[in-house]
Amino acid sequence: MFYGLREFFARATIKARQLKKGVWSKDKTNIYTTIGSLGDITDTHVLLPKLFRRITAYIKTHGAFDAADFITKLEGRPEKVIILSILHFTFFDNFLSVSDSGKIKPLQKPENIVFLS
């Protein structure tokens, strides 16, 4: 996405999140979230779309969600990510955190990252 357009949407995202408007009233992207089944991400939680797609594929293949194993599987399929605030290149698996209780969350807000194909 062009820089000016990305900046426009990033500002709108931040404002909508602060006001808890629309989808942002239910967004769970940046808090530790328990995911046990496909229904948790299709009916209960709103997540970053790329994370949603990767978790959906994982659950369809494995039948249930295991956050630590999910990260391991992502390591085997590196997807480049740029963290804009520090201009740092990393991979999607490094961008996610798993709690001791098996919950998962991204380490950056969506507007601070760019996925490279």
Secondary structure, 3 states (H helix, E strand, C coil): CCHHHHHHHHHHHHHHHHHCCHHHHCECCCCCECCCCHHHHHHHCECCHHHHHHHHHHHHHHCCCCHHHHHHHHHCCCCEEEEHHHCEEEEHHHHEEECCCCCEEECCCHHHEEECC
